[in-house]
Amino acid sequence: MTGGPDSVVSRETQSDAELDDDFSAPYSSLSAGDTPIAVAAHRASQVLHPTGASLPKPAHRRVFTIANQKGGVGKTTTAVNLASALAVQGLRVLVVDLDPQGNASTALGVQHTAGTPSSYELLLGEVTAAEAVQQSPHNERLFCIPATIDLAGAEIELVSMVAREGRLKTALSEAKLADINADYVLIDCPPSLGLLTVNALVAAKEVLIPIQCEYYALEGVGQLLRNIELVQSHLNPELHVSTVLLTMYDGRTKLADQVAEEVRAHFGDTVLRSVIPRSVKVSEAPGYGMTVLDYDPGSRGAMSYMDAGRELAARAASEQEREG
């Protein structure tokens, strides 16, 4: 589980026992007599205090919109855990919560009660990004612009505003994020196509689509791709789908492998080799105001998001080398 993209292990065809063996491989310093608790603790220490070099910083800030019009596919889970994985490994990351439910804000442990400076005020131009941003208590390199319940009315209020589709892009400009100095910006969208999601697509250059390894996995993705094309044509020609992440993978079912094969055949190299398994720990973590890396850093879910973060950063480094 090193940093290069070719070394990321695909878990799509492995059994649960093989997965446990795979995650134990880097910890050869442990003796055969160590208990499962000791092994998990050692894994956790490796996640929280990586001994390897930090991930390479991108040459330019990377702004991702994490979108899928189908609900329950792991958008928010991916946004917060991928952000945490990048931050743990040395990068500065900003999460912009554009979902009125505020689940990303909850998982990152930031305040998002009514009246808190948030993405709502940011879109209306009432506060700057620097005034709305909060540092996550879990990591000094992880930041969040929270969402409050006020955001639920933003769709209606934005309709009459000038340049309504580009307000988030303006608010997240290089100059206005200078104090945060983020290497990555991850925008968490609501599960619908409205002005909030359009603002997110206009503000980003890259789209990351989480797709669950279940029935109807590609339901809604076709419409999302058509909407991305519309935004490309009229508002943001630089926008493209750069990354697809398979989530909720269950190695006990043939269906998961079939869905994974179908997604890889459709999206090709944009699909990360790293796969996020179905995990109780990943589901439980937000209830405690944490990402899975904080809640149970030695778990399979945490390790998988660490893999995904390394792969994402390594791909950017490889592209920079080719362009250079």
C-alpha positions in Angstrom: 0.0 0.0 0.0 2.5 2.5 -1.2 1.8 5.8 -2.8 2.1 4.9 -6.5 -1.1 4.3 -8.5 0.1 0.9 -9.8 0.6 -0.3 -6.3 -3.0 0.3 -5.1 -4.6 -3.1 -4.6 -8.0 -3.8 -6.2 -10.3 -5.5 -3.7 -13.1 -6.3 -6.1 -12.6 -10.1 -6.3 -11.2 -10.8 -2.8 -13.0 -12.5 0.0 -13.3 -11.0 3.5 -10.5 -13.2 4.8 -8.3 -12.2 1.9 -9.1 -8.6 2.6 -8.0 -8.9 6.2 -4.8 -10.6 5.0 -4.2 -7.8 2.5 -4.6 -5.1 5.2 -2.3 -6.9 7.5 0.5 -7.2 4.9 2.2 -3.8 5.7 2.4 -4.7 9.4 5.0 -7.5 9.2 6.6 -6.2 12.4 3.7 -7.7 14.3 4.3 -11.1 15.8 2.1 -14.1 15.1 0.9 -14.0 18.7 -0.5 -10.5 18.5 -4.3 -10.3 19.2 -6.7 -8.8 16.7 -7.0 -5.8 19.0 -3.3 -5.3 18.8 -3.3 -5.6 15.1 -6.1 -3.1 14.7 -4.4 -0.7 17.1 -1.2 -0.9 15.0 -3.2 -0.2 11.8 -4.8 2.8 13.5 -1.4 4.2 14.5 -0.2 3.8 10.9 -3.2 5.7 9.6 -3.1 8.5 12.1 0.7 8.8 12.0 1.9 7.8 8.6 5.6 7.0 8.5 6.0 7.5 4.8 6.4 10.8 2.9 3.5 13.1 2.6 1.4 13.0 -0.6 2.7 15.2 -3.5 1.0 18.6 -3.6 -0.7 19.4 -6.9 0.8 22.1 -9.0 -2.5 23.9 -8.9 -5.4 23.7 -6.5 -7.7 20.9 -7.5 -11.4 21.6 -7.2 -13.8 18.6 -7.3 -17.5 18.5 -7.3 -18.7 15.2 -5.8 -22.0 14.6 -7.5 -24.5 11.9 -8.3 -28.2 12.6 -8.7 -29.1 9.3 -7.2 -29.3 9.5 -3.4 -27.6 7.1 -1.0 -24.6 6.3 -3.1 -22.0 7.7 -0.7 -21.5 11.3 -1.9 -21.1 12.9 1.6 -19.3 9.9 3.0 -16.8 10.0 0.1 -16.4 13.8 0.5 -15.6 13.8 4.2 -13.5 10.6 4.3 -11.5 11.4 1.2 -10.8 14.9 2.5 -9.7 13.4 5.8 -7.5 10.8 4.1 -5.8 13.6 2.1 -5.4 15.8 5.2 -3.9 12.9 7.3 -1.3 12.4 4.6 -0.1 16.0 4.6 -2.3 18.0 2.2 -4.6 21.0 3.1 -8.2 20.3 2.2 -11.3 22.4 2.2 -14.8 20.8 2.1 -17.6 23.0 0.9 -21.0 21.6 2.2 -23.7 22.5 -0.3 -26.3 20.0 1.0 -28.9 21.7 3.3 -28.9 18.5 5.4 -25.4 19.5 6.6 -24.2 15.9 7.0 -20.7 16.8 5.8 -20.5 19.5 8.4 -21.6 17.1 11.1 -19.0 14.4 10.1 -16.2 17.0 10.2 -17.2 18.2 13.6 -17.8 21.9 12.7 -20.6 24.0 14.0 -23.6 24.4 11.6 -26.5 25.6 13.7 -28.8 28.3 12.2 -27.1 31.6 12.0 -23.6 30.2 11.7 -21.7 31.8 8.7 -22.1 29.2 6.0 -22.4 28.3 2.4 -25.8 30.0 2.3 -24.4 33.4 3.2 -21.4 32.7 0.9 -23.7 32.2 -2.1 -25.7 35.3 -1.3 -22.5 37.4 -1.0 -23.1 38.2 2.7 -19.8 36.7 3.9 -16.4 35.8 2.3 -15.0 32.2 2.2 -12.5 33.3 4.9 -15.3 34.4 7.2 -17.3 31.2 6.7 -14.5 28.6 6.9 -14.0 26.6 10.0 -11.1 24.3 10.9 -12.1 20.7 11.7 -11.2 19.8 15.3 -9.9 16.4 14.0 -7.1 17.7 11.8 -5.3 21.1 11.5 -5.1 20.7 7.7 -8.8 20.0 7.2 -11.3 22.9 6.8 -15.0 23.2 6.1 -17.5 25.8 4.9 -20.6 24.4 6.7 -24.2 24.1 5.5 -27.0 25.2 7.7 -30.8 24.7 7.4 -30.9 28.2 5.8 -29.5 26.7 2.7 -32.8 25.0 2.0 -34.2 28.3 0.7 -31.2 29.3 -1.4 -32.5 27.7 -4.6 -35.4 30.1 -4.6 -33.4 33.2 -3.6 -30.7 32.5 -6.2 -33.3 32.5 -9.1 -33.5 36.3 -9.2 -29.8 37.0 -8.7 -27.3 38.2 -11.4 -24.9 35.5 -12.5 -26.7 33.0 -10.3 -24.8 30.0 -11.6 -21.4 31.4 -10.9 -21.7 32.7 -7.4 -19.8 29.9 -5.8 -17.0 30.1 -8.3 -16.6 33.8 -7.6 -16.6 33.1 -3.8 -14.0 30.3 -4.1 -11.6 32.2 -6.4 -7.9 31.9 -5.8 -7.6 35.3 -4.2 -10.5 34.6 -1.8 -9.0 31.3 -0.7 -5.5 32.6 -0.3 -5.5 32.5 3.5 -6.7 28.9 3.5 -4.1 27.8 0.9 -6.0 24.6 0.2 -4.4 21.9 -2.1 -7.8 20.3 -2.7 -11.4 21.7 -2.5 -14.2 19.1 -2.4 -17.7 20.3 -2.9 -20.5 18.1 -1.5 -23.7 18.4 -3.5 -27.3 17.6 -2.7 -28.8 14.6 -4.5 -30.7 16.7 -7.1 -30.0 19.0 -10.0 -30.8 22.5 -9.1 -29.0 25.8 -8.7 -26.9 24.5 -5.8 -25.5 21.6 -7.9 -25.1 23.9 -11.0 -23.1 26.3 -8.9 -20.9 23.4 -7.7 -20.3 22.3 -11.3 -19.4 25.8 -12.5 -17.0 26.2 -9.6 -15.0 23.0 -10.2 -12.8 21.7 -13.0 -13.2 18.1 -12.0 -16.2 15.9 -11.1 -15.9 12.9 -8.9 -18.8 10.4 -9.2 -19.3 7.9 -6.4 -21.2 4.8 -7.7 -22.4 2.1 -5.4 -21.8 -1.6 -6.3 -25.5 -2.5 -6.2 -28.6 -2.8 -8.4 -29.4 0.3 -10.4 -25.8 1.6 -9.9 -25.9 3.6 -13.1 -29.4 4.9 -12.5 -29.2 8.7 -12.7 -25.6 8.8 -13.9 -26.7 9.1 -17.5 -28.7 12.2 -16.7 -25.8 13.6 -14.6 -23.5 13.2 -17.5 -25.9 15.0 -19.8 -26.1 17.8 -17.3 -22.4 18.0 -17.1 -22.2 18.3 -20.9 -24.7 21.2 -20.7 -22.6 23.0 -18.1 -19.5 22.4 -20.3 -21.2 23.9 -23.3 -22.6 27.0 -21.7 -20.9 27.8 -18.4 -17.7 25.9 -17.7 -15.8 24.4 -20.7 -13.0 23.0 -18.4 -15.4 20.8 -16.5 -14.8 17.0 -16.9 -15.4 13.7 -15.1 -11.9 12.9 -13.9 -12.7 10.3 -11.2 -15.2 7.6 -10.5 -15.1 5.8 -7.1 -16.8 2.5 -6.5 -18.5 2.4 -3.0 -20.5 0.0 -0.9 -18.6 -3.0 -2.3 -19.6 -6.3 -0.8 -17.1 -9.1 -1.6 -19.5 -11.8 -0.7 -21.7 -11.1 -3.7 -21.2 -11.7 -7.4 -23.3 -8.7 -8.1 -20.7 -6.4 -6.7 -18.1 -7.7 -9.2 -20.6 -7.5 -12.0 -21.4 -3.9 -11.3 -17.7 -3.0 -10.9 -17.0 -4.6 -14.3 -19.8 -2.7 -15.9 -18.7 0.7 -14.4 -15.1 0.1 -15.5 -16.1 -0.9 -19.0 -18.2 2.3 -19.2 -15.8 4.8 -17.6 -12.4 3.2 -18.2 -9.3 4.7 -16.5 -11.3 7.3 -14.7 -12.4 4.6 -12.2 -10.0 4.4 -9.2 -8.5 1.0 -8.5 -9.3 1.5 -4.8 -12.7 0.3 -3.9 -14.7 1.3 -0.8 -16.2 -1.7 1.0 -19.6 -1.8 2.6 -18.7 -1.1 6.3 -20.7 -0.6 9.5 -17.9 1.6 10.8 -18.2 4.0 7.8 -21.9 4.2 8.5 -21.6 4.7 12.2 -18.9 7.4 12.2 -21.1 10.5 11.2 -23.3 9.8 14.2 -20.3 10.6 16.4 -19.4 13.7 14.5 -16.4 12.0 12.9 -15.0 10.6 9.7 -14.2 6.9 9.7 -10.5 7.7 9.9 -11.2 9.4 13.3 -13.8 7.0 14.5 -12.0 3.7 13.7 -8.7 4.5 11.8 -7.7 0.8 11.7 -10.9 -0.3 10.0 -11.2 -1.6 6.5 -13.2 1.5 5.5 -10.5 3.9 6.8 -7.7 2.0 5.0 -9.7 2.0 1.8 -10.2 5.8 1.8 -6.5 6.1 2.6 -5.8 4.1 -0.5 -8.2 6.2 -2.6 -6.5 9.4 -1.4 -3.0 8.1 -2.3 -4.2 7.1 -5.7 -5.9 10.4 -6.4 -2.8 12.3 -5.4 -0.5 9.9 -7.4 -2.6 10.3 -10.5 -2.3 14.1 -10.3 1.5 13.8 -9.9 1.7 11.4 -12.9 -0.3 13.9 -15.1 2.0 16.7 -14.0 5.1 14.7 -15.0 3.6 14.0 -18.4 2.7 17.6 -19.0 6.2 18.8 -17.7 
